[in-house]
């Protein structure tokens, strides 16, 4: 996978490393789930940045906010 930014790459591989070491460090399923969610978020952000090169940083941030907006319970 090509990464649009070094930050996305670092976050992706940190999450992947967490998943890889989950059994060795006896990390719970919630930690693995959070790491998988982070990897998915990195892939989504990476795709947006690669496909929407014409968007400026502010618009990208607003789009990301909309994508990850959580409804109150």
Secondary structure, 3 states (H helix, E strand, C coil): CCCCCHHHHHHHHHHHHHHHCCCCCCCCHHHHHHHHHHHHHHHHHHHHHHHCCCCCHHHHHHHHHHHCCCCCC
